[in-house]
Amino acid sequence: MPFFPNIVDSLRPRQSGEEYECLPGSDPQEVYTPSTVSVGEHMDTSYPDTTQGGRSSDSTISPTPSRAPTPSSYPTHRFTSSTSDIDGEPVSPLLGSSGVYTSIRDGRRRWWNLHPQSRRRRKREGRIWRTFKKAIRKAVRHPFFPQQPITIIFALLLFTVFAISLTLLLMYILNPDKEPLPWQAYCAIPPSSSYPPSYRTRLPYPYLNPLPEVFPPTFPPDDLDSVPPAGIFLGVFSMDSALERRMLIRTTWASHPRSRNGAGPGDSGFGTSRTVVRFILGQPRKGWERRIQTEMDMYNDIVILPSPENMNSGKSYAYFSWAAENAWVPPVYLNTSIPVPRFSYSAQSSLALHPAPHDSHLAWEDYASGQPRPWVRPDFIAKVDDDAFVMLAELESRMRLELHAKGHSPYGFSENTTSVRAGALTNLPSSLQSDVDMIPKQAGIVHDPLVYWGYLVKDLFIGGELYSLSWSLVTWVSKDTAVKGLTKGAEDKQTARWMTLHPQAAQIRWVSERCWIYDHPRAGTVYSHGFLFPSHVRRIKESVLAYVKKGLKNKSSDDQSSPNDPYNPTPTSWAQSSVSTFGVRYQQPVQDMTLAESVEALVEGSDMSGLREGMAPETGDAWRYREGRVKRYENKRVGGTVVVHFLKKHAWFLETALAFLEADDYSESELEHISNDVNKASLNVGFSAVWTGVNVFNHMNTSSS
């Protein structure tokens, strides 16, 4: 068969210098490809067609004349493949020439090469990379570049020092808290307004309140216990691995009588009978699920939110949304001279829940009676971090004031509670007073309070260590669509932003407590100072107000400054603490102190905090003449510290617990003084009895004679 050699010849790889043949009449410059010639053109068409009796049919036979498929029938054109020689790849009209196709493909534009901007970007990136390499090459070849091992180590040390210095400089520049705050003025000068910051003039640094014309009564008011207690649901933000901190909270401020009852004899837990403490967790990790479930079964005080564990990615919003549906507190168990006010949520109730071990003993007694009273909605939903120490009686007393306050007089109550209005912004400007007048009034029902309570930071937002929202605000937060889109970011700042979106934002009371909320003395922050008690705060008030009155007296008539701003500039002494110094790590004042003495040294204004090595008085005298708990609270049940924050170490937490829960009611010197007074009283009674007997005896003798 004559066409087989031709096919075999066409499939044979060409040697170097061998020529390819082109079809007759084809363009010599056109490269031959296998698709341009059919296999039939290489065959002998004189072969008979067996399908039609040995004769070819006109309808099926191509008009191309038959010819012998010899190589000599094709004119030749020289194409040399150098690529094929180099790579050693086979070249064939059927398989294609590697060298020819390679040269053609190299000239084509790839799919990643189509856009001209991509080529320019690659050129620019290549230029930048070449410039960078050139700069590195020049730096390495510079005569001052370290070449020896000792010089390289020295250069690395210099670079490390530079990097650390630059980091510290940036931290200092970006840190907004560079100076200690005048906390003594915060304790001496009360807030003059509870309007939202956007509806009043913001206070300049250091955020001191204007001097009020009339100071409010001292806290607490005398009629505090005649008012029904407030219902508080306090959620402690925790995480699955913080078991030790939860146990510390359960055994200290969540259940201790001095936290729930207050100082002195207390109130037998009546005030905090409606205060429940629960731990708020996100979804636990896989390794902690069984442990958390066991802890829930044992203590019945853990809430698992339907969201991953986080701090600033929506946990607060998830908590308030959960509380709006599931938060309940015990009812009022005892009657008071002032009846329980009626709010829009007062009729909502639920079957009595099983109390947690640290709940009020009144709730346990009611639950054990067999016919427990239904639980009701809380008046406040509070959020607190687990690195905070809370005195529950102090917190409840403040919330009770806000629940029953009238107008802007925070320490007074209305005898007829039906006249109390939520917010009660009676001193609003005329432009905003109309909003208050538009509140619908319903006979016999007090309009719900709108209260946002906590430590007001920089006159902008309330700090996240502890803040409280009244029930109406919580239900609104859980339902508002705009709030739902503002859940990511610093949670305390986001909560403040929510309050500005409320339809009655002008009526929300932003109540700031900047005296009795502070950081642990060892924290070293701008909010840090020694443990505070009412007796020392009274001395601070006397000192600050004496300075203010002196400043007002010395003002000249031509002084253009505001008469309500006599403390400008602010004295540095108002930021000083007898315990700690801002920016300096706390050091125990005297070595070899006992645990009780070291805790006493953390109390602001105590003799123990003023001790120094080699100075009088001695440690024993300072301990002997310290103030007892009764004197520090000035014979009142509440009126002191609400929250101590930034307890990053368990040791700091235990120090706080010892200072506020385990201190003696009377010191040794006070007991001696009381004993002497008792002895003197006994002697006086004895002398009186003897003198009375002598007089009676003389009278009897006179009568008989």
Order of alpha helices (4+ residues) and beta strands (2+ residues): alpha-beta-beta-alpha-alpha-alpha-alpha-alpha-beta-alpha-alpha-beta-alpha-beta-alpha-beta-alpha-beta-beta-beta-alpha-beta-beta-alpha-beta-beta-alpha-alpha-alpha-beta-beta-alpha-alpha-alpha-alpha-beta-alpha-alpha
